[in-house]
């Protein structure tokens, strides 16, 4: 990003690093903010896991971090629910939605389609700063007098609609709602920008069927966001009106301490509908970018074309459509008509088909490939594993008759953490290891990457695999202690095991953070195309220039997965190398692959 490259004004520190309109810098801002929020979210999970494993025990760290909420080091029940709430909110929205989509959509969309920048650099900057502002408000809400929001990350009424319901229903809840409203504005601005950029700014020769699967994933993710995020905004606005303006959208016939409130005619189930109409597509807003990143990394490191390109694009589109018509499976125990339950069961089980297509295609791409096991590849293969194991339990939870038995137990926690949390985090890590040379011009340490992967992979299964069993035994989630239920005494040891694994897994992330920060300054200098990849971003110079390519934009002649492609004589189409970048014209007698 040299000043000369601009050609029209000299950049200051503020215009280059803070209020930057360059998509590459904005992607770094998203990534670093997302990682900082991730540290807060993971730290909270360790606190409440310690409470579940060793209830009523005194921990000095509780008193240090929670202050008045942990007198003598024993956690207050109210703050336990608050920790669960803010942990869920931060991880789902601030780390996996903004941290993953914001980072890689910004970095890769212009680079992989051959554009100078996003359609609107200014809107892109505004979307980041709105995200940053919402992050600050969410963190600030931890310090209000009555405590942060405490109604679960789903903030169901009446806990969230009545400021007097419990300590976490007061000012902390209001700040939660304000933060989320700003976050949704940020998300929509980003998504509109991504969609317009992909439709309008593709370079010469970059047809839709020549786009890498990463771009398809980011493009469709942005569309899902535009369709579903406004519904959560409306749910939040109605909730703000119920809280502050005496309306009754979600409240009816409520007594508090014997006093009858004036609210009549509302329904908390209305909130559930509005929330989950975003809440389920949100799973795929989080997952699809990770799956797109995985497609790119598995093809590159298998030195093989991705198997079934069109089927992969079709499955991304099918997942996007189906994700908007399955929200009712979160509400099987809300008194739903059994017939309607069967309709939602049907649409939910349908989504297993495109998901299975993706899984089979990843496995088939790996089959007989010349596999390069770098950290990015390991995390991508790890994602395929957790996507399958987490997805299998989704079949159980998607069936209304089976779901009713394990609803709101740890079985559900195990399912969505594996399929959405861990899978998406693996996608994030894979993307960071793979595109770090593009972002910072340096290489990350491979051996530290291996340590990070293996400890994380074993630890993540160590945390979430046993949860399936305690869930089937009936252990309900969000309880801060089970000591009052002798029935669950046998599960105490399992909870301790889960917590020990959680602490080890969290410690492994410190290895990643060290590797990330150290490599940024002292890493080995990266070459232009370290992974020998075909996509356009590796044709730009290592030093960042404003506009990505000095001189003319590249022209695209082929799809991005021409790895190990041979001609009739059995020789590679480009002599001496097993890959053919998209900017290389087709050779004589070479047929373009009809993927």
N, C-alpha and C positions, 0 to 999 in steps of 0.2 A: 504493500500500500504506500508506495513512494509518493512524495509530493508532486514530482514531475508527471507521474502517471495521471494525475488529476487534470493537469493542464489548465485549470481555471482558478484555483486558490490554494494557498498553502494551508496544510492541516495543522491544527494545534492539538495538544494532548487531549483536550475536551472533545473536539470533533472526531478524533481518531479512535479514542478508547472509551469514551463515555456516551456522548450523543452521536454515535456512529450510524451512518445509513448504509454501511457496507455489510452485505449479508454474512460474510465470513466472520466479521467481528461480532455481529449480533448473535451468531450461533455460539461463539465462545462465551458471550455474556449469559446466554440461556444455560449453557452447560455448567458453568461455574456456579451460577445461582441455584440451579437444580441440585448440584452436588452438595452445596451448603445446606439446602433444605433437607436433603436426604440424610445428612449427618444428624440433624435435629429429629427427624422422623424415626430413625433407627435407635437413637438414644432413648426416645420415649418408649419404644417397644421393649427395650432392655429393662427399663424401670418397672413396667407393669408385668413383664414376665417374672422378674424377681419377686414381685408381690404374690403372683399366683403360685410360684414354686415354694416360697417360704412365707406363708401368710402370718401376719401378726408378729413377725420377727422384726427386730430393730436394725435398721441399716443407717450408718452415719451418712452415706451418700444421699439417702432420701432427704434427710434434714438439710444437707447442704444445698441440694437442687430444688427441693419443693418448699423449704422454709416452713411457714405456718401450716402448710397442708400435710406435714409429716412431723407432728410433735413427738419428740423423743425418738425420731427415726421410724415411726410406724405410720404407714400411708393412710390418709383419710379416704374413706370409700368414695366421696364425691370427686376427688381429684383422680382416682383410678379411672372412672368413666371419662373424665375430661382428657386424660392421656390417650385413651383408646380413640376418642373422637378426633383429636388433633393429629395423632399418628396416621389414622386412615385418610384424613383430608389431605395432609401434606404429601403422603406417598402417592395417592391416586392422582391428585390434580397437579401439585407443584413439582413433583419429581417425574412421574411417569408420563403425564400429559405434556406439561410444558418442557420439562427437562429432555424428554426423548424427542417429541415432535418438533419442539422449538429449536433444538440443537440441529437435528439432522435434516429436517425440511429446509431450514435456512441455509445450512452448509451445502446440501447436495442438489436441491432443485435447480438453482441457476447453473451450477457446475456440470451436472449430468445432462442437462438439456441444451447446453451451449448458449446460455444467456449471459449478458453482462452483469445483471443483478436482478433483484426481485422487481416485479411490476411497479411497486411503490416503495422506495427506500424509506420515505418519511413514515408511512403507515407501519412499516416493519419496525422502525425504531420505536414508534408510539406503542406498538403491541408489546415490545419487550419492557418498556418502562411501566406500562400498566401492570404487567406480570410482577415486576419488581415491587411496585407499590402494594399490590395485593399480598405479596409475600411478607412485606414489612408489617402490614396490618395484622396478618395472621399470627406472626411471631409476637407482635405487641399485645395481642389478646391474651397471651399466656400470663401477662403481668397485671391484669386488672384485679381489683380488690376481691370480687366475689369468685374469681377463678375463670378459666377459659370455658368455651362452649362445651356442654356435656350432654349430648343426646345421641351419641353414636355418630359416625361420619355421615349417616343417612338423615340425621337431625329430624326424626319423626316428631310431629306434634303428638300430644299436647306439651311434652317436655320443652320443645323449642318454641311453642307458640305462647306460652304463659311465662312472662318474666319472673313471676313469683313461685314457679313450680319447684325449683331447686337452685342452689347457688350458681351452677353453670348455665342457668337459663337467663341470667341477667345480662350485664354489659358484654360479657364474653361472647354470648350468642349474637348480640347485635353486631359486634365487630366481625364475627364469622360471616354473617350475611353480607356485610359491606364488602369484605375481602373477596367473597365469592362473586359478587356482582361485578367488581372490577376485573377479576380474573376472567369471567365469561366475556367481557368486552374485549380483553386482550386476545383471548382465544379466537373470537370471531374475526377480529381484524387480521390476525395471522392467517387464519384459514382462507379468508377471501383472497388475500394476497397470493397464497400458494396456488389456489385454483386458477386465478387469472394468469399467473406466471406460466403454469404448465400449458394452459390452452393457447396463450398468445405469443410466448417468447421462445418457442422451440427453434433451434437453428436449422439451417437448410439441410434437408434429408432426414431430420429427426421426426419420423412419422410416429403415431401413437404405438405402433407395434414394434418400433425400434427403441422404445424407452426402456431403461432398466426397470426391473420389478420394484426396486426401491421407490422410484418416482411414481409408479402406479399406486403403491401402498400409501405414500404421503398424499397423493392427489385424492384418493378415495377417502382417506382419513379426514382430510380437510372438509370434504363434502358431508360426511357424517356429522362432523362438528357443527357445520352451518345449520344442518337440519335439526339437531337435537339440543344443542346448548341453550338456544333461546327458551326452550321449555323449562329448563332448570331456573333460568332467570325469572320467568313468570312465577314459578313456584316460590322462589325466594321473595319476590315482591309482594305476593299475597301474604306470605308469612310475616313480612315486615308490617303489613297493614293490620294483620291480626294482633301483632304484638303492640303496635303503637297507636292505632287509630280506631280500635274498638270494633273492627269488622269480625265476621264469624265464618270465614271460608273453611277453616279446618276444625272449628270448635263447636261443641254442642252439649248442653246439659252437664255442665261441669261443676263439681263441688270442691272447694278447697277449705279444709278445716271447718266443715259444717256450713260454710257460706256458699250460697248458690250464685254462680256467676251469671251475668245476663246473656251470655252467648247461646244462640240457638240456631239450629238448621245447618251447621257446617258438618264436614266429615273429614276425619284424619285420613281416610282411605283415598280421598281426592289427592292429598299430598303424595301418597305413595305412588299413585298413577303418574303424576307429574314428575316426581323425582326419578322413578325407574324408567320413564320414557327417555330421559337422558342416561340414567345409571347403567342400563344395559349396553346401549351403543358405546358408552364410555369404555367398557371393557375392550372393545375393538378399536377405539380411538387410541388406546394404550398398546394393544397387541399388534395391530396391522403394521405400524412403522417398524416394530421389532422383527416381524416376519419378513418385511421387505429387505431390511438390513441383512437378515440371515440368508435370504435368497442370493444376494450379491456376494456375500462372503463365502458361502458354500460352493457356489459355481467357481469363484476365483481360486479357492484353495483346493478344489477337487481337480482343477485343470480340465474341466468338462463343461459342455453346455448345460444350462439348467434343464432338467427334464420337464417337458410339457409346459412350455412358456404360456401358451394360450389358455391352457387349463388353469395355470396359476393366476393369470389375469381374471379369468372367469370366476375363480373361487374367491378372489378379493372382492369382486363386484357382488357375488352371491352373498358373501358374509355381510357386506355393507347393507344390502337390502333386508336380509333376514334379521339382522341385529335390531332393526327398528320395529319388528312385530313380535318380539318375544318377551317384552318387559314384564308381562303378567306372571312369569314363573317365579318372580321374587315375592309374589303375593298369594301363593297357594293356601296359606293359613290365615288369610284376612277375611274368611267367610265368603270367598268367591264361589259362584255357581259352579258345580262340578262339571257341567257341560263346557263352560268357558275355560275351566281348568284343562279339559282335554284338548281344546283348541290350542292353548298355549303350550301344552306338552308336545303336540304335533309340530308346531313351528320351531320349538326349541330343539327337538330331536333332528329336524331337517338340517339345522346349522352344522350338525356333525359331519354332513357329507362334504361341503367345501373344505372344512377343517381337515378331514381325513385326506382329501385330495392333496392338500398342501404337505401334510406329513409324508404321504407316500412319495410325492415328488422329491422331497428333500432326501429321503432315504435312497431313492433310485439315482439321484444325482451323485450321492456319495459312493454308490455301488461301483466297484472296479475303477474308482477314480485314483489319480496319482495324488494322494492326500498330503497336504502340507499342514502339519499340526502346530500352527502358531496360536497364541492365546485367543485371537479373534475367532479362529476356526473352532477351538474347543468350546468357547461360550456359545457359538452358533449351534454346535451339535448338542450342547447342554440344553439349549432352548427347545430343540426338537424333542428331547427327552421329557422335559417338564410339560411341554405343550400336550404331549400324548398322555402322560400320567395324570396331569390335572384335568385333561379333557374327558378321560374315562369316567371320573367321578361326576363330571357334569351330566353324563347320561342318567345317572341315578337321581341327581337333584332336579333334572329337567322333567322327570316323571312325577306327576302330582301325587300319585298314591305312595311312592317311595319317599318323596321329599317331605311329606307331612311328618314322617317318623324322625327325620334327622334335621329338620328345619331349626335354625337358631342354635345348633350345637357346634362343637368344634369341627365336625365333618365339613360344614360349609366354609369355615375359616381355612381348613386345609385345602379345599378345592380351589377357592378363588385366589389364595396366595400362590399356589403352584402355577395355575393356568394364566394368571394375570400378573401377579406381583413378581414372582421369580422369573417367569419367561420374559417379561418386559425388561426386567433389570439385566438379564443375560443379553438381551438385544442391545441395551444401552452400553454395557461393557464391551460387547463385540464391536459395536460401532466406534467406540472410543479407541480401542486398540487398533482397529483397521484404518481409521481416518485421522488418527493423531498426527501422522507425518504430513497430512494435507493441512491440518489446522495450525500446527506449530513448527513445521519444518524439521522436526526431530523424531527419533524413534524411541518408543518406550522399551524398557528393559524386559526382554523375553522371559528370563528365568523368574523374575518377580511376578510376571503375568501367569506363569504356570502355577506358582504357589497360590496366587490369588484364586485361580480357577478351581484347583483341586480342593482346597479347604472350603471354598464357597459351595461347590457342588455337593460335597459330602455333608457339609453342615446344613445346607438348605433342606436336603432330604431328611436329615436327622431331626430337623425342627418340624417339618410338615407331614412326614410320613406317619409318625406315631399319633398325630392329631386325628387322623381318620379313625383310629381305633377308639380313642377316648370319646370321639364324637358319636360313634356307633354305640358306645356304652351309655350315651345319653348326657354327657357333660355339657351343660349349657354355656354359651359364650357370654362375655361381658360381665360375669360375676367376679367380684374382687376377691372372694374367698369361698371355699367349699367346705369349710370346717363344720358348718351347721348340718351337713348332709352326710351322715355315716355311710350312706350308700356309695359315695364317691371316694371313700378313704383308700380303696385299693388303687385308685388312679393317681395318688399323690406322687409316687415315685416316677411315674411316666412324665408328670408335669415338671419334675426336677430335671429329668433327662432332657426334655425339650428346651428348658431354659439354659442348661449348660451348652447345648448345641448352638442356641441363639447367641450366647456370649462369644463362643469361638468363631462363629460365622461373622459376627460384627467386627471382631478383631482382625479378620482377614481383609476387611474393607480398608483398614488402615494401611495395609501393604499396597493396595491399589492407589490410595490417596498419595502416599509417599512417592510411588512410581510416577504418578501423574505430574505432581509438582516438580519433582527432581528432574524428570525427563524434559519438562517444558524449558528449563534453563540449561541443564547440563547433559541432555541426551545426545546420542550419536546423531550427527547430521543426516537427514533423510535424502535419498536420491529422488529423482522426479517420479519414478514409478516403482516403488519398492516391492510391490506384490505382483508385478507383471500383469497388470489388470487392463481390461479393454475399454473401460468407460472413459468419458471425456474429461472427468476431473483430473485424471493423471496426465493430461496433455498440457496443463497450465504450469507455469514456472513455480519452483518451490517458494521463491520470494513472492509474497502476496502483492499483486498489482491491482489497482482499482480498475474494475472492468474485466478481471479474470484472465483475458488473453491479450497480450500485446499484439497489436495489428489486427488482422481479420479474425472473425469467428470461425471455428472449425466447421467443415462440412462432413456430414455423416453418410457413410456408404453401406453400413451393415448393422445387424443387431449386436447387442453388447456381449453375447455369450459364445463367440467363435474361439473357444479354447480347444487345443489339440485337434484342429481341423486339418484333414489331409486331402490331397488331390488324388487323382487316379493312380499315380505312381506310389502312393503310400508316403509321400513326403509332406511335411507341413506346408501349408499354402504360403506362408512367409518363411523362407529358408532360415533354418537355425533357431526359430523361436516357436513355442507352442501356443502362441496367442496372436490374434489379429485385431488390433485396436479399431474402434469404430471409424476412425478418420482415414484408414487405409482403403483405397478403392479395391473392388473385387479384381482378382487376378484373371488372366485369360483362362477360359474353360472352367472357372470356379463358379459353382452354382450357389445362389444365396439360400441359406437354410430357411425352409418354410416351417417355422417353429410351431 
